[in-house]
Amino acid sequence: MIQIAPRISVDESVRFGRPVIQGTRVPVDLVLGKLAGGMALEEVAGEYDLTRDQVLAVLAYAAQTVAAEQIRAIA
């Protein structure tokens, strides 16, 4: 298991090596998708037995990932 961000980890034996909330099998992209689909933070936390801090860690990881992304326009 490798911690790639606070509360976010990757383990090849868990969910095919996709980022998950540490200590769970809940994938980061699943939580992001639920939030993007309009679910409230508290609803997502309740549905997947997560804490508010775990859901916020997913958002922080997503923000960090997008901020580090480099896009080059090709004309």
Helices and strands as residue ranges (DSSP letters): E 2-5, E 8-10, G 15-17, E 20-21, H 28-36, H 41-47, H 52-68
